[in-house]
């Protein structure tokens, strides 16, 4: 699952947990969250994000 918090370009990425990558712009602001294999590795029925305008892109593979 890829969550885009804004349209800024990522300048740095940090893996904060196995398969969870945070992307930051040049000012250090979080711009996106990427979770590898989220549908396989995590059990969730919904993701609730409040107070932020985000675009969530979910890849359904295999």
Secondary structure as UniProt FT lines:
FT   STRAND          2..4
FT   STRAND          12..17
FT   TURN            18..19
FT   STRAND          20..24
FT   TURN            26..27
FT   STRAND          30..35
FT   TURN            36..37
FT   HELIX           38..41
FT   STRAND          55..57
//
